[in-house]
Amino acid sequence: MLKLTQTFDVQTDIISSIIAKEETVRRSKDCAGVADTRILNVEKDGGIVYSWRGASGTTRVGKYDPHTKQNKLLYTFDKQVSISSCSLNKEETLLAVSLTQSTQGREESYKPASKCLTLLIEIHPINNTKVLKAVDCRVKVQFLYPDFLRNTALESHLLLAAEDGYVDQYHIPLVKQEGYRVVMQNSERLVRDRVAEEFCWAQWDSGPQRLFYLTCRKKHTLKCVQFFPDRNFETLFELPLELPSNPFTSVRFVNFGHDHYQEQPNEELKLVVFTDRTGTMCVCYSHPLYRHKDSTYTIAFVHKGFSKTYTVALEQTAISASTANLRPLFIHLGYYIVVYLAGHFLHLINCRQQDLLCHSLFLSGADACVDALGADSIVVNVPSRRLLDIQNGRIYTTDLSHDFLLQLLSSSRPEAQRLAALHCMLVHLGPDQDLEQKIINWISENVMSFNAFDQIQEFILASLYRICYQQSLSLDKVMPYSSVFEKKELPVALTAIPGVKCTPELLAQPVIKGKGRSLQGYWEELQWIIERMKYFEAVPNPRYRTTQIKSDWTKLQAALNSEKKKSFNHLRYLEENTKKVLSMVDTWRLDKRVVPLFQEEDQQQRVLVGLMVDKLREHLNRHLPRLGKKKIDMLVLNYVAKLLELVRHMLESVWLKLKLGPTVLCLKQQGSSEDWAMFHVMCRILEATEGLCLPLPPGYSTLLTVLGVRCLPRHTFLQHVDHGFLKLTEPFVSRLMTDLDNSDGNEELKFSVLKRLPECIEQRVCQLWDHPISSACISREYVRTRLEKYTKTRGSVQLDRDKTCFRPEFLPLTYLASMLSDMEMQAANPFEEQENVDARFVEETALKQTMIKLGLEHK
């Protein structure tokens, strides 16, 4: 499930390089004593600070640059020392180290009466060493790394965190000497500021340069200090937390490097904070273990305003007496948080969508195994969302396995797992064309809807959610992301996880301090999100549901069928929305189209496209005005255009998989098994989109009806038409009239189709059929139109018996023929471009029509 990619190995990247260099320098093999290589810290720029002990009894500190793959010696202690904390400044001119007393009984160069000695060393050039602290508690050191680049370093800033419960910031002024030497200026009087005090836990986030710490005065309060490039800092965040009493036996430090000389008790609470640039903040902590029966951990979703406590029953057969670590490991993947307990379970928690447990993924047994991490591995988080295996000296990047997630879609898996895996691949791992193609293939092979959810609806909504969720965290509450909320009752399979108990609780209201510049970026977004959460709790139905437009769509369908639709201004407004959407779709893969879509005017679908744009834009403007009308308008147009493109992409993928060609559109041939498979998939897509009241690309209805008439028995086809499942579009009927001959079966089908057509379409397509009945319709309409115009103009007709071929004694027909001849001189002949018109039949029909008009049909 969890895929770890090794990016660093202390054996190959450091030790091999050290041995090669020492062999070159010493020209001997006695350098085999190089040992005890330990990773001390990983800086913000990715540089790895490490130490090792050489054969000569020295302790050396070096840096590995992951970009150049080069190692650099920073400093050498002339005797063996125990380094518990170390940090290198950005300019690589200063090194801060904390030394602890050794327990090995060896003589060391620094062995004061105090337990810990903290030094500030000039290393480039090597100039002097300053003692910062000599205390009886452990001390952590960490240089700040400003975000902006500067050619000349005028000052470095160092954090010094003591186990006594305080953090100081040292301002170290630098000066350039002899044009290139950068040394400390007035190192005897360094200015320092007190950053935090009276805390029991502290965490350093090197990326955004933040310090989180936990105070335990009256109640537990989580605070955050933001450091700025101009040496200033400010406490911007406070959050009361409900934690167990006395959670730590001593002060704990997170992300201050790793202390190889200090062990953390297994029974203590494990706490870590994860933030993301989109505005999320999750506080994760494990509860103390009781009798090794259950594992309990809590995720506080600060951006959501609540926390969830999960209790997992552990299998006693998997718990051995020698198990050293029963505290879960928390891993941040951005959209997800992984809670991993080796040998027991892996919980992939969705930190954006927490309405249902089924959008998170819980695995146990063999499914939860991560080969690179053993049960006794000591693993810590390092910058850039990587993991450091302390014991093996390896660093990994973390991701989710595509292949394993695809396996979770199999029919043998619970539906909750299938839904969670599908969302994970579409939202977190997308966009990935190969992965998306595999999902479409899976849908085409499992086209029927599942009991708990519709996989086509989930594919569409999750893919659409992916294009907008990174723009603003507030969109999580207003944009649709799953179709299960459209159900009247949620299936039981999606509301619980077997073996996992979930207890939600409301969080105390966080306090965000600061104004102006200090609240820019992440803090501004988090403050906005927290304020909107209050608003969303107060207003009904803040999430947009596609089915909300059904009533408006029904009214518009009635308007489309009325004669007054041309005067309906709203339709023209919706058409403008549709044109904007289709103009965006037309620019995508125009030269690679396979399926014949977007090639005809589909009035109903065009109106539905425009309606969806209008309603979604109105919804976002009402609930998220901060985004701005221009951004909302572009977001909505992209959203609807992507919807049409998704349907086209699904059809195209299945079309190519079945190896279909242009012959699909030929009505003279019976449908093949491939045509039937395509028809089945298209029917399911139609069912899924109609269930959500989503538009389809223009031309979809025509293609589906063409496949229907080829694959279905005639009576079944007409039943589908009568129930409104298949649409008799004008392009389809035109193709039907021209492609099929006038055999008895085809003639019956054409008559059945014609009588189901609206009158306006019937009059247009009737002219395409070479049949007496169509000729009768044409002549009848022609005579009616001409007589109506003649009645309005009240023109006179002069009889010229020499120019008529009718008998003069039958005056009515002679009069009609003369009148039509006279009017034809002033009107275009509708038969000029028509072939195979029975002129004799037209004359007889005109005579019959005249007799009816004169009331002579019964005489």
LOGU-397554 format. One line per 2 residues: for each residue x, y, z of C-alpha. Coordinates in steps of 0.1 Angstrom, whole numbers, always signed. Example, Ala and Ser with C-alpha at 12.3 -4.5 7.8 and 13.67 -1.06 7.14 Angstrom:
2
+123/-45/+78; +137/-11/+71
end
This chain:
859
+0/+0/+0; +26/+25/+11
+54/+28/-15; +88/+40/-2
+114/+51/-26; +149/+52/-13
+167/+85/-20; +196/+82/+4
+216/+54/+20; +244/+62/+45
+264/+32/+34; +266/+40/-3
+263/+78/-2; +285/+85/+28
+306/+57/+41; +319/+46/+7
+329/+82/-1; +347/+86/+33
+366/+54/+29; +377/+63/-6
+389/+97/+5; +408/+84/+35
+425/+57/+14; +436/+84/-11
+450/+106/+17; +466/+79/+39
+476/+54/+11; +469/+26/+35
+442/+2/+45; +441/+11/+82
+411/+34/+75; +388/+4/+80
+382/+18/+114; +357/+43/+99
+326/+35/+119; +296/+47/+138
+283/+70/+111; +252/+87/+124
+227/+111/+107; +223/+141/+130
+200/+165/+111; +183/+171/+78
+182/+208/+70; +156/+227/+50
+176/+227/+18; +178/+189/+20
+214/+188/+32; +222/+159/+55
+245/+166/+85; +262/+136/+99
+291/+125/+121; +315/+96/+121
+344/+83/+141; +376/+77/+122
+404/+52/+129; +425/+80/+145
+400/+84/+173; +386/+117/+160
+350/+127/+156; +341/+144/+124
+311/+163/+111; +302/+164/+75
+274/+173/+51; +260/+154/+22
+244/+175/-6; +216/+155/-23
+217/+178/-53; +254/+174/-62
+258/+139/-45; +289/+153/-28
+302/+150/+7; +319/+179/+25
+339/+178/+58; +327/+206/+81
+347/+201/+113; +369/+177/+132
+370/+171/+169; +404/+158/+180
+389/+132/+202; +357/+112/+203
+326/+132/+214; +289/+124/+217
+269/+148/+195; +233/+149/+205
+222/+178/+183; +238/+196/+154
+228/+223/+128; +245/+241/+99
+236/+276/+89; +225/+284/+53
+258/+299/+43; +278/+269/+57
+300/+292/+78; +287/+283/+113
+281/+250/+130; +261/+246/+162
+266/+214/+182; +254/+200/+215
+277/+175/+232; +266/+151/+259
+287/+132/+284; +298/+98/+271
+288/+66/+289; +316/+46/+273
+343/+56/+298; +366/+69/+271
+386/+101/+275; +371/+130/+255
+382/+164/+246; +351/+181/+262
+341/+166/+295; +327/+194/+317
+309/+190/+349; +276/+198/+332
+256/+172/+313; +255/+191/+280
+278/+216/+263; +265/+237/+234
+291/+252/+211; +290/+277/+182
+319/+270/+159; +332/+291/+130
+340/+265/+103; +346/+286/+72
+372/+298/+78; +380/+279/+110
+384/+308/+135; +371/+303/+170
+346/+284/+191; +321/+300/+215
+303/+282/+243; +266/+290/+242
+254/+268/+270; +268/+245/+297
+238/+231/+315; +227/+198/+331
+198/+193/+306; +198/+183/+270
+198/+212/+244; +187/+212/+208
+201/+236/+182; +186/+246/+149
+196/+274/+124; +168/+294/+107
+168/+293/+69; +152/+325/+55
+131/+320/+24; +146/+349/+4
+180/+347/-13; +207/+371/-6
+243/+374/-19; +258/+387/+14
+249/+371/+47; +248/+398/+74
+233/+378/+102; +225/+342/+111
+198/+332/+135; +200/+301/+158
+173/+285/+179; +184/+269/+212
+158/+247/+228; +166/+234/+263
+150/+205/+281; +143/+229/+309
+114/+241/+288; +125/+273/+270
+136/+283/+235; +159/+312/+228
+168/+328/+195; +204/+340/+191
+212/+367/+165; +247/+362/+152
+261/+392/+133; +286/+384/+106
+312/+405/+89; +333/+399/+57
+370/+402/+61; +397/+404/+34
+370/+403/+8; +360/+367/+13
+363/+356/+49; +329/+357/+68
+334/+356/+105; +313/+364/+136
+313/+400/+147; +315/+407/+185
+308/+370/+193; +311/+377/+230
+279/+397/+231; +253/+378/+211
+218/+392/+213; +191/+367/+222
+153/+367/+224; +131/+344/+245
+108/+327/+220; +89/+302/+243
+90/+289/+278; +73/+265/+302
+65/+239/+275; +66/+201/+276
+67/+194/+239; +81/+213/+209
+82/+207/+171; +102/+225/+144
+88/+228/+109; +118/+237/+87
+98/+244/+55; +75/+272/+67
+99/+281/+95; +75/+275/+124
+78/+264/+160; +49/+246/+176
+50/+240/+213; +27/+227/+240
+22/+244/+273; +8/+226/+304
+0/+253/+329; -37/+250/+337
-46/+230/+306; -28/+219/+275
-25/+246/+249; -8/+242/+215
+9/+274/+203; +27/+283/+171
+55/+309/+166; +61/+321/+130
+96/+333/+121; +100/+359/+94
+131/+367/+72; +137/+400/+89
+147/+383/+122; +112/+390/+137
+89/+363/+151; +53/+363/+164
+30/+339/+182; +1/+336/+158
-18/+306/+169; -32/+290/+201
-54/+260/+204; -66/+243/+237
-63/+205/+235; -79/+178/+256
-49/+155/+263; -43/+129/+289
-28/+142/+322; +10/+141/+323
+14/+129/+288; +53/+133/+289
+78/+122/+315; +102/+148/+301
+103/+175/+275; +100/+160/+240
+114/+175/+208; +102/+167/+172
+121/+175/+140; +152/+189/+159
+173/+162/+144; +177/+128/+161
+195/+123/+194; +212/+89/+193
+219/+90/+230; +183/+94/+242
+156/+68/+242; +119/+77/+242
+97/+55/+264; +73/+34/+245
+43/+42/+268; +44/+79/+262
+20/+99/+241; +33/+106/+206
+24/+140/+192; +30/+156/+158
+15/+185/+139; +10/+186/+101
+2/+216/+80; -3/+222/+43
-1/+253/+21; -38/+249/+12
-47/+258/+48; -51/+224/+65
-38/+217/+100; -39/+183/+117
-28/+176/+152; -21/+138/+155
-13/+120/+188; -14/+85/+200
-28/+76/+235; -8/+56/+261
-12/+19/+257; -31/-1/+282
-24/-38/+284; -15/-38/+247
-51/-46/+237; -62/-15/+218
-44/+11/+198; -60/+46/+202
-50/+77/+183; -67/+110/+177
-66/+133/+146; -77/+169/+154
-87/+185/+121; -82/+221/+131
-94/+234/+97; -127/+215/+102
-133/+224/+138; -135/+188/+152
-114/+158/+161; -118/+121/+157
-105/+94/+180; -100/+60/+165
-97/+28/+186; -84/-3/+168
-86/-37/+184; -52/-53/+180
-49/-90/+172; -33/-107/+202
-16/-133/+181; +3/-104/+163
+16/-89/+196; +48/-106/+208
+65/-100/+240; +96/-87/+222
+77/-60/+203; +96/-28/+210
+73/-3/+195; +36/-2/+197
+32/+35/+190; +19/+43/+155
+38/+63/+130; +21/+94/+115
+30/+102/+79; +18/+133/+61
+9/+129/+24; -8/+162/+19
-44/+151/+11; -40/+121/+34
-25/+112/+68; -11/+77/+72
-13/+61/+106; +9/+30/+105
+15/+4/+132; +39/-22/+119
+25/-57/+119; -11/-45/+127
-27/-19/+105; -24/+10/+81
-50/+37/+82; -51/+62/+53
-71/+91/+67; -86/+117/+44
-79/+150/+60; -101/+170/+36
-133/+150/+34; -144/+137/+68
-181/+134/+64; -180/+96/+59
-155/+69/+70; -157/+53/+36
-135/+81/+21; -106/+69/+43
-90/+35/+38; -83/+11/+66
-61/-20/+60; -49/-47/+83
-29/-80/+81; -8/-86/+51
-24/-56/+33; -9/-32/+59
+27/-45/+55; +54/-20/+45
+85/-41/+36; +110/-13/+42
+98/-6/+77; +101/-34/+102
+82/-37/+135; +113/-25/+155
+123/+3/+131; +128/+38/+145
+114/+61/+118; +111/+99/+120
+97/+125/+96; +122/+148/+79
+116/+179/+56; +98/+175/+23
+76/+147/+36; +103/+121/+37
+110/+94/+63; +144/+87/+79
+151/+51/+91; +175/+58/+120
+188/+23/+124; +195/+16/+87
+205/+52/+78; +181/+55/+49
+158/+82/+37; +127/+75/+17
+101/+95/-2; +66/+83/+5
+37/+77/-19; +9/+53/-24
+11/+23/-47; -9/+26/-79
-9/-12/-84; -21/-20/-49
-49/+5/-51; -60/-10/-84
-61/-44/-67; -85/-30/-40
-111/-24/-68; -116/-62/-73
-150/-76/-65; -136/-96/-35
-130/-64/-16; -156/-46/+6
-173/-18/-12; -161/+8/+14
-125/-1/+4; -133/+0/-33
-148/+35/-29; -119/+48/-8
-94/+34/-33; -112/+49/-62
-113/+83/-47; -76/+81/-36
-65/+73/-71; -86/+100/-88
-80/+128/-63; -47/+123/-46
-27/+105/-74; -43/+122/-104
-40/+135/-129; -22/+104/-143
-33/+93/-178; -22/+57/-174
-39/+53/-141; -70/+70/-153
-71/+47/-183; -68/+16/-161
-98/+29/-140; -119/+34/-171
-110/-1/-182; -121/-14/-148
-154/+6/-151; -161/-9/-186
-155/-44/-172; -177/-37/-141
-203/-15/-157; -233/-23/-136
-237/-1/-105; -226/-15/-71
-250/-19/-42; -235/+9/-22
-224/+34/-49; -224/+41/-86
-188/+38/-98; -194/+60/-129
-209/+88/-108; -180/+85/-84
-155/+86/-113; -171/+118/-127
-175/+137/-94; -141/+128/-79
-123/+137/-112; -142/+171/-112
-134/+177/-76; -97/+171/-83
-95/+202/-106; -108/+226/-80
-99/+213/-45; -63/+227/-45
-75/+262/-53; -92/+268/-19
-99/+246/+11; -133/+263/+14
-144/+245/-18; -145/+213/+2
-177/+224/+18; -195/+237/-13
-184/+214/-42; -197/+179/-47
-172/+151/-44; -193/+120/-40
-226/+107/-52; -234/+88/-20
-249/+120/-5; -276/+119/-32
-290/+87/-16; -319/+90/+7
-303/+65/+31; -266/+58/+33
-257/+22/+29; -245/+5/+61
-214/-7/+43; -202/+29/+39
-208/+41/+75; -185/+19/+96
-152/+1/+95; -152/-34/+110
-129/-35/+141; -125/+3/+143
-144/+26/+166; -146/+62/+157
-155/+89/+182; -159/+125/+169
-157/+156/+192; -158/+193/+186
-126/+212/+190; -122/+244/+211
-122/+275/+190; -86/+283/+180
-72/+318/+184; -53/+333/+155
-34/+364/+164; -15/+390/+144
-25/+415/+117; -14/+427/+83
+18/+411/+70; +20/+384/+97
-13/+369/+85; -4/+365/+49
-2/+332/+31; -10/+302/+52
-23/+319/+82; -46/+341/+62
-61/+311/+45; -65/+292/+78
-82/+321/+94; -106/+324/+64
-114/+287/+65; -122/+287/+102
-145/+317/+97; -162/+300/+68
-167/+269/+89; -189/+289/+113
-208/+302/+83; -213/+267/+68
-226/+254/+101; -252/+281/+102
-266/+280/+66; -286/+250/+53
-272/+229/+25; -239/+247/+17
-228/+219/-6; -239/+221/-42
-259/+191/-53; -263/+185/-90
-298/+172/-85; -310/+206/-72
-314/+218/-107; -339/+191/-117
-370/+213/-112; -355/+241/-132
-345/+216/-159; -380/+203/-161
-394/+238/-166; -368/+245/-193
-377/+213/-211; -413/+224/-212
-402/+258/-226; -382/+241/-253
-412/+223/-265; -435/+254/-265
-439/+277/-295; -429/+307/-275
-394/+295/-267; -378/+320/-291
-391/+348/-270; -379/+332/-238
-349/+355/-228; -336/+330/-202
-329/+305/-229; -308/+329/-248
-288/+337/-216; -281/+300/-210
-270/+296/-246; -243/+322/-240
-230/+301/-211; -230/+271/-233
-210/+288/-260; -183/+297/-235
-181/+261/-223; -181/+245/-258
-154/+270/-270; -131/+256/-243
-140/+220/-251; -133/+225/-288
-97/+235/-281; -90/+201/-265
-77/+173/-287; -95/+186/-317
-73/+167/-341; -75/+134/-322
-112/+129/-319; -124/+93/-323
-160/+94/-311; -184/+116/-332
-193/+140/-305; -196/+179/-305
-206/+177/-342; -243/+186/-340
-267/+210/-323; -283/+192/-294
-306/+218/-280; -316/+200/-249
-280/+193/-238; -269/+228/-247
-296/+242/-224; -286/+218/-196
-250/+229/-199; -259/+265/-197
-282/+258/-167; -255/+240/-148
-231/+269/-154; -256/+294/-142
-266/+275/-110; -231/+265/-100
-218/+300/-105; -247/+314/-84
-240/+289/-56; -203/+298/-54
-209/+335/-55; -234/+332/-27
-212/+311/-4; -176/+320/-14
-176/+357/-25; -140/+360/-14
-129/+341/-45; -141/+369/-67
-165/+367/-96; -138/+364/-123
-121/+334/-106; -155/+318/-99
-166/+322/-135; -134/+306/-148
-137/+278/-122; -172/+270/-132
-165/+270/-169; -135/+247/-165
-156/+225/-143; -184/+220/-168
-160/+218/-197; -141/+191/-179
-173/+172/-173; -180/+170/-210
-144/+161/-217; -146/+133/-191
-175/+117/-208; -158/+120/-242
-127/+105/-227; -146/+75/-213
-163/+69/-246; -131/+72/-265
-113/+48/-243; -140/+21/-246
-143/+28/-283; -106/+22/-289
-106/-8/-266; -134/-24/-286
-117/-14/-319; -148/+3/-333
-148/+23/-365; -170/+45/-386
-192/+15/-395; -209/+19/-361
-230/+47/-376; -242/+26/-405
-278/+15/-399; -279/-11/-426
-259/-36/-405; -269/-55/-374
-249/-46/-343; -220/-68/-334
-210/-79/-299; -186/-50/-297
-214/-26/-307; -236/-41/-280
-208/-37/-254; -204/+0/-264
-242/+5/-262; -243/-10/-227
-215/+13/-215; -232/+43/-230
-265/+33/-214; -249/+32/-180
-232/+66/-185; -266/+80/-195
-282/+65/-164; -254/+78/-141
-255/+113/-155; -293/+115/-155
-293/+104/-119; -271/+135/-111
-288/+157/-137; -255/+163/-155
-252/+173/-191; -238/+152/-218
-217/+162/-249; -238/+173/-279
-242/+143/-301; -243/+117/-273
-280/+110/-277; -277/+105/-314
-248/+81/-311; -267/+61/-284
-299/+59/-304; -279/+47/-335
-264/+19/-315; -298/+12/-300
-315/+7/-333; -286/-16/-344
-284/-37/-313; -320/-39/-299
-350/-57/-314; -374/-32/-330
-401/-34/-304; -375/-31/-276
-360/-1/-293; -394/+16/-295
-401/+9/-259; -368/+26/-250
-380/+56/-270; -414/+57/-254
-398/+57/-219; -376/+86/-229
-344/+66/-225; -335/+69/-262
-340/+103/-279; -352/+106/-315
-329/+134/-325; -331/+150/-359
-297/+137/-371; -307/+102/-361
-341/+103/-379; -325/+119/-410
-299/+90/-411; -327/+65/-406
-347/+79/-435; -318/+79/-459
-298/+48/-449; -326/+22/-447
-345/+10/-478; -383/+7/-480
-386/-29/-471; -416/-39/-451
-397/-40/-418; -379/-8/-424
-410/+9/-436; -428/-1/-404
-399/+12/-383; -399/+45/-402
-437/+50/-397; -433/+41/-360
-405/+67/-356; -424/+94/-376
-455/+92/-355; -434/+97/-323
-417/+129/-336; -427/+164/-328
-445/+181/-357; -417/+206/-363
-391/+178/-368; -415/+156/-387
-420/+182/-414; -382/+186/-419
-372/+149/-420; -403/+138/-440
-387/+155/-471; -358/+131/-469
-379/+99/-473; -386/+87/-509
-420/+74/-502; -456/+83/-512
-466/+91/-477; -437/+116/-474
-447/+131/-508; -483/+135/-495
-470/+153/-464; -449/+176/-485
-477/+185/-509; -502/+190/-482
-479/+213/-463; -470/+232/-495
-506/+238/-504; -515/+248/-469
-487/+273/-468; -495/+288/-502
-532/+291/-495; -525/+308/-462
-503/+334/-478; -528/+338/-506
-556/+344/-482; -535/+371/-464
-526/+389/-496; -560/+383/-513
-545/+382/-547; -565/+376/-579
-559/+349/-604; -567/+352/-641
-576/+319/-658; -559/+311/-691
-575/+281/-705; -549/+278/-733
-521/+272/-708; -538/+246/-686
-538/+209/-691; -569/+203/-671
-604/+200/-685; -620/+235/-686
-654/+223/-674; -638/+214/-640
-633/+250/-628; -621/+244/-592
-590/+225/-602; -583/+249/-630
-586/+278/-606; -563/+261/-581
-537/+253/-607; -537/+288/-621
-534/+303/-586; -505/+281/-577
-487/+287/-610; -491/+324/-604
-478/+322/-568; -449/+300/-579
-436/+329/-600; -431/+348/-568
-420/+321/-544; -391/+296/-543
-400/+261/-553; -394/+236/-525
-390/+208/-550; -361/+223/-569
-335/+204/-550; -356/+173/-542
-354/+142/-563; -378/+113/-569
-410/+134/-563; -442/+119/-578
-457/+149/-597; -488/+130/-607
-495/+122/-570; -491/+158/-561
-517/+168/-587; -542/+142/-574
-535/+153/-538; -541/+190/-548
-574/+180/-564; -585/+161/-533
-575/+191/-511; -595/+214/-533
-626/+193/-530; -623/+193/-493
-619/+231/-492; -650/+235/-513
-670/+209/-494; -675/+186/-524
-660/+155/-510; -694/+140/-501
-712/+150/-533
end
